[in-house]
Amino acid sequence: MNETAPLSRRALLQSAVVASLAVPAIAGAAGRSSFREKLLLDPGVRYFNAANIGPAFRAVIEVQEAELRAFQANPSREYREKYPVAADALRARLAKRLNVTGAEIALLRNASEANTVAVLGLDLKPGDEIIVTEHNHQSTLDSWKLRAKREGLVIKVLPTPATARNPQVVADAFAAAITPRTRAIFLSHMTNVTGLVYPVATIAQVARAKGVWLHVDGAQTFGWMPIDLMALGVDSYATSTHKWMMGPLESGILYVRREGQDRLNPTMISHGYWLNGPRDMETAERYEVLGQRDDPKLIAIDRTLDLLDGMGEAAIEAGARQGATRMRDLLAKAPGAKFVGSDHPALSGPVLTFAFPGQDVGALRARLWRDGKVATAQALADGQLLVRFSPHLYNDADEMQAVVDLLR
């Protein structure tokens, strides 16, 4: 008789998830149907905008709604005592996923807020230089412009080499831009404009050697790309749960390296509802003291991680890359389409932008939606309007081909 150790609830859940969700991004209609049934996404919508919002898992919304109802039925302090415990567990779980410690993780409300904590938290003086890129998220660029205007800082904007094919050349541009006055570098891990993936680890080596703070906006990589923050070597990193992670809206994550936390000040101190004691303020929790929070969302994020862990980070990345390559190759055959981006594996991911010279991009996108319920986004690079496609695991080859057919 074979004897096996009893399986935990999480192990059983992961086994079920693997069987029901782990389908390739370019599977046929049957595979796509199986995966999409796990989402709330309308089956009639051809959704290619994960870089903006990823449709959430049905199970995640269900557990969030159930917990919200329980919360509203009993909002007593006694009931809510479980949430600081849940927050601690979630920080630890996210930290393990990112290869850092729970004391380096703060739970915020979105990536923009997490990025802004980094923008406003560093001590700077007039004349200090900050290096950003042309394709940083607009909220980060605008926050730096506002602070620079008020405090006399110098913002150096590096052009984004959207079609780059050499990671070292991309990194060298940062090394060349650093001066004795440079205090910080802020960049997006993968830009939301043309999908360039920056060689963060190489840039981090340069920044660390010069004593320059490196902050990375990971909103466009977390969820589809395995992230090892220790290997990347960044000082701080921000992301959110509602894009590639396919989790709940209005949840953000901020990592701040433990040795650097005294250099980054909190931007708001309110009632620390999730704090368990004063010593928590010696950790990254100092950045999340924002007053009353949407506590049930903690449970929803945890459930999202159950589903993603069941699929496996490597399988998710492989599926995302496979789907992106398939869609890029198909769209390249569409009449008048010109790919604007890098096809180098280390510099690219599932954000794809195409120019359609001589065509009205707004009208083209409107036609895609009107005739095929194809959801896209608009981007602007080098003075030209682009159509942005950001496919994810729920998009299959048939759906991608339908987009090409609509463009004919």
C-alpha positions as CSV (number, residue, x, y, z in Angstrom):
1,M,0.0,0.0,0.0
2,N,1.3,3.4,-1.0
3,E,1.3,6.0,1.8
4,T,1.2,9.7,1.0
5,A,1.4,12.7,3.4
6,P,-1.9,14.6,3.7
7,L,-2.3,17.5,1.4
8,S,-2.8,21.0,2.7
9,R,-5.8,23.1,1.6
10,R,-3.4,25.3,-0.5
11,A,-1.8,22.3,-2.1
12,L,-5.2,20.9,-3.1
13,L,-6.3,24.3,-4.4
14,Q,-3.1,24.6,-6.5
15,S,-3.5,21.2,-8.0
16,A,-7.1,22.1,-9.1
17,V,-5.9,25.4,-10.5
18,V,-3.1,23.8,-12.5
19,A,-5.7,21.4,-14.1
20,S,-8.2,24.1,-14.8
21,L,-6.2,27.2,-15.7
22,A,-2.7,26.3,-17.0
23,V,-3.4,26.7,-20.7
24,P,-1.1,28.3,-23.2
25,A,-1.8,31.9,-24.3
26,I,-2.1,30.8,-27.9
27,A,-4.3,27.8,-27.3
28,G,-7.3,27.2,-29.5
29,A,-10.9,28.1,-28.8
30,A,-11.4,25.3,-26.4
31,G,-8.4,26.3,-24.2
32,R,-9.3,29.9,-24.3
33,S,-12.8,29.1,-23.3
34,S,-11.6,27.1,-20.4
35,F,-9.4,29.9,-19.1
36,R,-11.9,32.7,-19.8
37,E,-14.6,30.9,-17.9
38,K,-12.5,31.6,-14.8
39,L,-12.7,35.4,-15.5
40,L,-15.6,37.8,-15.4
41,L,-14.6,39.1,-18.8
42,D,-17.5,39.3,-21.3
43,P,-16.9,36.5,-23.9
44,G,-17.9,39.0,-26.6
45,V,-15.1,41.4,-25.8
46,R,-11.7,40.8,-27.5
47,Y,-9.7,42.4,-24.7
48,F,-6.1,43.5,-25.5
49,N,-5.5,46.1,-22.8
50,A,-3.9,44.3,-19.9
51,A,-1.4,47.1,-19.6
52,N,-4.3,49.2,-18.4
53,I,-6.6,46.9,-16.5
54,G,-6.5,43.1,-16.4
55,P,-9.9,41.4,-16.0
56,A,-10.0,39.8,-12.6
57,F,-10.6,36.1,-11.8
58,R,-14.2,35.3,-11.0
59,A,-13.1,33.5,-7.8
60,V,-11.2,36.6,-6.7
61,I,-14.3,38.9,-7.0
62,E,-16.5,36.3,-5.3
63,V,-14.2,36.1,-2.2
64,Q,-13.8,39.9,-2.2
65,E,-17.6,40.4,-2.3
66,A,-18.2,37.8,0.4
67,E,-15.6,39.4,2.7
68,L,-17.0,42.8,2.1
69,R,-20.5,41.7,3.1
70,A,-19.1,40.0,6.2
71,F,-17.2,43.2,7.0
72,Q,-20.3,45.4,6.6
73,A,-22.4,43.0,8.6
74,N,-19.9,43.2,11.5
75,P,-17.6,46.2,11.3
76,S,-16.7,45.8,15.0
77,R,-13.1,46.2,16.1
78,E,-13.3,42.6,17.3
79,Y,-14.1,41.3,13.8
80,R,-11.4,43.6,12.3
81,E,-8.7,42.2,14.5
82,K,-8.0,39.6,11.9
83,Y,-6.9,42.2,9.2
84,P,-3.5,43.2,10.7
85,V,-2.7,39.5,10.8
86,A,-3.9,39.1,7.2
87,A,-1.8,42.1,6.1
88,D,1.3,40.6,7.8
89,A,0.7,37.3,6.0
90,L,0.2,39.0,2.7
91,R,3.4,41.0,3.0
92,A,5.3,37.9,3.8
93,R,3.8,36.1,0.9
94,L,4.6,38.9,-1.6
95,A,8.1,39.2,-0.2
96,K,8.7,35.5,-0.8
97,R,7.5,35.9,-4.4
98,L,9.8,38.9,-4.9
99,N,12.8,37.3,-3.0
100,V,12.9,40.0,-0.3
101,T,11.7,40.2,3.3
102,G,8.2,41.2,4.7
103,A,9.8,44.1,6.5
104,E,10.6,45.6,3.0
105,I,7.0,45.5,1.7
106,A,4.3,48.1,2.1
107,L,0.7,47.6,0.9
108,L,-0.5,50.8,-0.8
109,R,-3.5,51.7,-3.0
110,N,-1.9,51.5,-6.5
111,A,1.4,51.8,-8.3
112,S,1.0,55.5,-8.8
113,E,0.8,56.1,-5.1
114,A,3.8,53.8,-4.5
115,N,5.8,55.7,-7.1
116,T,4.8,59.0,-5.6
117,V,6.0,57.9,-2.1
118,A,9.4,57.4,-3.7
119,V,9.2,60.7,-5.6
120,L,8.4,62.8,-2.5
121,G,10.2,60.8,0.1
122,L,13.8,61.4,-0.8
123,D,15.6,64.3,0.9
124,L,16.9,66.6,-1.9
125,K,18.2,70.1,-2.3
126,P,18.2,72.7,-5.1
127,G,20.4,71.7,-7.9
128,D,20.1,68.0,-7.3
129,E,19.6,66.0,-10.5
130,I,17.0,63.2,-11.1
131,I,17.2,61.0,-14.2
132,V,13.9,59.8,-15.7
133,T,13.1,58.4,-19.1
134,E,10.8,59.8,-21.8
135,H,8.4,56.8,-21.3
136,N,8.1,56.8,-17.5
137,H,4.5,56.6,-16.5
138,Q,3.0,60.1,-16.8
139,S,2.0,60.2,-13.2
140,T,5.7,59.8,-12.2
141,L,6.9,62.4,-14.7
142,D,4.3,64.9,-13.6
143,S,5.1,64.3,-9.9
144,W,8.8,65.0,-10.5
145,K,8.1,68.1,-12.6
146,L,5.9,69.5,-9.8
147,R,8.5,68.8,-7.1
148,A,11.3,70.1,-9.3
149,K,9.4,73.4,-9.9
150,R,8.9,73.9,-6.2
151,E,12.3,72.9,-5.0
152,G,14.7,73.9,-7.8
153,L,15.6,70.3,-8.8
154,V,17.0,69.4,-12.2
155,I,15.1,66.7,-14.2
156,K,17.1,65.0,-16.9
157,V,14.9,63.1,-19.3
158,L,16.6,60.3,-21.3
159,P,15.1,59.4,-24.7
160,T,13.5,55.9,-24.7
161,P,15.2,53.8,-27.4
162,A,12.0,52.0,-28.3
163,T,13.5,49.8,-31.0
164,A,16.8,49.0,-29.2
165,R,18.4,45.7,-29.8
166,N,21.4,45.8,-27.4
167,P,20.7,45.8,-23.6
168,Q,24.2,47.1,-22.8
169,V,23.7,50.1,-25.0
170,V,20.5,50.9,-23.2
171,A,22.2,50.7,-19.8
172,D,25.2,52.7,-21.0
173,A,22.9,55.7,-21.6
174,F,22.2,55.9,-17.9
175,A,25.9,55.6,-17.0
176,A,26.7,58.5,-19.3
177,A,23.9,60.7,-17.8
178,I,25.1,60.4,-14.2
179,T,27.0,63.4,-12.8
180,P,28.2,64.2,-9.3
181,R,24.8,65.9,-8.7
182,T,22.7,62.9,-9.7
183,R,20.7,61.7,-6.7
184,A,18.1,59.2,-8.2
185,I,17.1,57.3,-11.3
186,F,13.4,56.6,-11.9
187,L,12.4,54.3,-14.7
188,S,9.7,51.8,-15.7
189,H,10.7,48.2,-15.8
190,M,8.6,47.8,-19.0
191,T,7.2,51.0,-20.5
192,N,3.5,51.3,-21.0
193,V,4.2,53.3,-24.2
194,T,6.2,51.0,-26.5
195,G,6.8,48.0,-24.2
196,L,10.6,48.4,-23.9
197,V,11.9,46.3,-21.0
198,Y,14.9,48.1,-19.4
199,P,17.9,46.1,-18.3
200,V,17.3,47.0,-14.7
201,A,20.0,44.8,-13.1
202,T,22.8,46.3,-15.2
203,I,21.5,49.8,-14.5
204,A,21.3,49.1,-10.8
205,Q,25.0,48.1,-10.8
206,V,25.9,51.5,-12.2
207,A,23.6,53.4,-9.8
208,R,24.8,51.5,-6.7
209,A,28.4,52.2,-7.6
210,K,27.7,55.9,-7.8
211,G,25.5,56.1,-4.7
212,V,22.4,56.9,-6.8
213,W,18.9,55.8,-5.7
214,L,17.2,53.5,-8.3
215,H,13.4,53.3,-8.2
216,V,11.6,51.0,-10.7
217,D,8.0,51.2,-11.6
218,G,7.1,47.5,-12.1
219,A,3.4,47.9,-12.9
220,Q,3.9,46.5,-16.4
221,T,6.0,43.4,-15.4
222,F,4.7,42.2,-12.1
223,G,2.2,39.4,-12.8
224,W,3.6,38.0,-16.0
225,M,7.3,38.2,-15.4
226,P,9.0,36.5,-12.3
227,I,10.6,39.3,-10.3
228,D,13.6,38.8,-8.1
229,L,14.3,42.1,-6.5
230,M,17.5,41.0,-4.8
231,A,18.9,40.0,-8.2
232,L,17.7,43.2,-9.8
233,G,19.4,45.3,-7.0
234,V,16.9,48.2,-6.9
235,D,16.4,50.5,-4.0
236,S,12.7,50.7,-4.4
237,Y,10.1,49.1,-6.6
238,A,6.4,49.8,-7.1
239,T,3.6,47.8,-8.7
240,S,-0.1,47.1,-8.6
241,T,-2.5,44.1,-8.6
242,H,-5.0,45.1,-11.3
243,K,-3.0,44.7,-14.5
244,W,-1.1,41.5,-15.4
245,M,-1.8,39.9,-12.0
246,M,-5.5,39.9,-12.9
247,G,-6.4,40.8,-9.3
248,P,-8.5,43.5,-7.6
249,L,-8.6,47.1,-8.3
250,E,-6.9,49.8,-6.2
251,S,-4.1,47.8,-4.5
252,G,-0.5,48.7,-4.8
253,I,2.8,47.3,-3.5
254,L,6.0,49.2,-2.6
255,Y,9.3,47.6,-1.9
256,V,12.0,49.6,-0.1
257,R,15.4,48.0,0.6
258,R,15.8,47.7,4.3
259,E,19.1,49.5,4.3
260,G,17.6,52.4,2.5
261,Q,14.4,52.9,4.5
262,D,15.8,55.7,6.6
263,R,16.6,57.6,3.4
264,L,13.0,57.5,2.2
265,N,10.5,59.4,4.3
266,P,6.8,58.5,4.5
267,T,4.6,61.0,2.7
268,M,1.6,60.6,5.0
269,I,1.1,59.5,8.6
270,S,-2.5,58.8,9.6
271,H,-4.0,56.1,11.8
272,G,-2.0,52.9,11.5
273,Y,-4.9,50.5,11.4
274,W,-2.7,47.5,10.2
275,L,0.1,48.2,12.6
276,N,0.6,45.7,15.4
277,G,2.9,47.9,17.4
278,P,5.4,50.8,17.3
279,R,8.2,48.6,16.0
280,D,6.3,48.2,12.7
281,M,7.2,51.8,12.0
282,E,10.8,50.6,11.7
283,T,9.8,48.6,8.6
284,A,8.3,49.5,5.2
285,E,4.9,49.6,7.0
286,R,5.8,53.3,7.7
287,Y,4.8,54.0,4.1
288,E,1.3,52.5,4.4
289,V,-0.1,54.4,7.4
290,L,-3.0,55.9,5.4
291,G,-6.0,55.5,7.7
292,Q,-8.9,53.3,7.1
293,R,-8.4,50.9,4.2
294,D,-10.5,48.5,2.1
295,D,-9.6,45.5,4.4
296,P,-11.5,42.8,2.5
297,K,-9.2,43.4,-0.5
298,L,-6.4,41.7,1.5
299,I,-8.3,38.5,1.1
300,A,-8.9,39.1,-2.6
301,I,-5.2,39.6,-3.2
302,D,-4.3,36.5,-1.4
303,R,-6.8,34.5,-3.5
304,T,-5.3,36.0,-6.6
305,L,-1.9,34.7,-5.5
306,D,-3.4,31.2,-4.9
307,L,-4.5,31.1,-8.6
308,L,-1.2,32.5,-10.0
309,D,0.9,30.2,-7.8
310,G,-1.1,27.2,-9.0
311,M,-0.3,28.1,-12.6
312,G,3.4,28.8,-11.9
313,E,5.4,31.9,-12.6
314,A,7.5,30.3,-15.3
315,A,4.4,29.0,-17.2
316,I,2.8,32.4,-17.0
317,E,5.8,34.1,-18.4
318,A,6.2,31.5,-21.2
319,G,2.5,31.9,-22.1
320,A,2.7,35.7,-22.1
321,R,5.8,35.8,-24.2
322,Q,4.4,33.2,-26.6
323,G,1.2,35.1,-27.0
324,A,3.0,38.4,-27.6
325,T,5.3,36.9,-30.2
326,R,2.3,35.4,-32.0
327,M,0.3,38.6,-32.0
328,R,3.3,40.7,-33.1
329,D,3.9,38.4,-36.0
330,L,0.2,38.4,-37.0
331,L,-0.2,42.2,-36.8
332,A,2.9,42.7,-38.9
333,K,1.0,41.2,-41.8
334,A,-1.9,43.7,-41.4
335,P,-2.1,46.3,-44.3
336,G,-0.1,49.4,-43.4
337,A,0.9,48.2,-39.9
338,K,4.5,49.1,-38.7
339,F,5.8,47.6,-35.5
340,V,7.3,50.2,-33.2
341,G,9.3,48.4,-30.5
342,S,12.1,46.0,-29.8
343,D,12.0,42.3,-30.7
344,H,15.1,41.5,-28.6
345,P,13.9,38.9,-26.0
346,A,15.6,40.7,-23.1
347,L,14.1,44.1,-24.1
348,S,10.6,43.1,-25.0
349,G,7.4,41.7,-23.5
350,P,3.6,41.6,-24.1
351,V,3.1,45.4,-24.7
352,L,3.0,45.9,-28.5
353,T,2.6,49.2,-30.4
354,F,2.0,49.6,-34.1
355,A,1.9,52.7,-36.3
356,F,-0.5,53.0,-39.2
357,P,1.0,55.7,-41.3
358,G,-1.5,57.8,-43.2
359,Q,-4.4,56.5,-41.1
360,D,-6.4,58.1,-38.4
361,V,-5.5,56.1,-35.3
362,G,-8.5,57.3,-33.3
363,A,-10.9,56.3,-36.1
364,L,-9.1,52.9,-36.5
365,R,-9.4,52.1,-32.9
366,A,-13.0,53.1,-32.9
367,R,-13.7,50.8,-35.9
368,L,-12.0,47.9,-34.1
369,W,-14.3,48.4,-31.2
370,R,-17.4,49.0,-33.2
371,D,-17.0,46.1,-35.6
372,G,-15.3,43.5,-33.4
373,K,-15.4,44.7,-29.8
374,V,-11.6,44.9,-29.8
375,A,-10.3,46.8,-26.8
376,T,-7.0,48.5,-27.3
377,A,-5.2,51.7,-26.2
378,Q,-3.5,54.7,-27.8
379,A,0.1,55.6,-27.3
380,L,2.4,58.4,-28.5
381,A,6.0,58.0,-29.3
382,D,8.4,60.1,-31.4
383,G,5.5,62.4,-32.3
384,Q,3.4,59.6,-33.9
385,L,0.2,58.1,-32.6
386,L,0.2,54.4,-32.1
387,V,-2.2,51.6,-31.4
388,R,-1.2,49.6,-28.3
389,F,-2.1,46.0,-27.9
390,S,-1.3,44.2,-24.7
391,P,-2.4,40.5,-24.9
392,H,-2.4,38.2,-22.0
393,L,-3.1,34.5,-21.2
394,Y,-6.8,34.9,-22.0
395,N,-6.2,35.9,-25.7
396,D,-5.7,33.0,-28.2
397,A,-4.5,32.8,-31.8
398,D,-8.0,32.9,-33.2
399,E,-8.8,36.1,-31.4
400,M,-5.6,37.7,-32.6
401,Q,-6.3,36.6,-36.2
402,A,-9.7,38.2,-35.9
403,V,-8.0,41.6,-35.1
404,V,-5.9,41.3,-38.2
405,D,-8.9,40.5,-40.3
406,L,-10.7,43.6,-39.0
407,L,-7.7,45.7,-40.1
408,R,-7.8,44.5,-43.7
